[in-house]
Amino acid sequence: MTDPAFDRRMLEQLVCPVTRAPLTWDAERQELISRAAHLAFPVRGGIPVMLVGEARETD
């Protein structure tokens, strides 16, 4: 089942804007995770917000 809030095919095209590393999808939090940069980018209304200022820091 695909998450209606985010087109997972888009994940293949997106990379972290800081490190250019691949992202992983966290369906529960509706975020794209950059493990390399320790940042989580929100997805609002199905649109990824890839601005560093909008991202939250992860552990």
ZIURMO-V897828 format. One record per backbone hydrogen bond with DSSP energy under -0.5 kcal/mol. NH is the residue of the N-H (numbers start at 1). CO is the residue of the C=O. If there is no record, write none. Layout:
BEGIN
NH/CO ; NH/CO
END
This chain:
BEGIN
4/2 ; 6/3 ; 8/6 ; 10/7 ; 11/7 ; 11/8 ; 12/8 ; 12/9 ; 13/10 ; 14/10 ; 16/21 ; 20/16 ; 23/14 ; 24/33 ; 26/31 ; 27/25 ; 30/26 ; 31/26 ; 32/41 ; 33/24 ; 33/31 ; 34/39 ; 35/33 ; 38/34 ; 39/34 ; 40/56 ; 41/32 ; 43/30 ; 44/42 ; 44/47 ; 45/43 ; 47/44 ; 48/46 ; 49/42 ; 50/48 ; 54/51 ; 55/51 ; 55/52 ; 56/40 ; 58/38
END
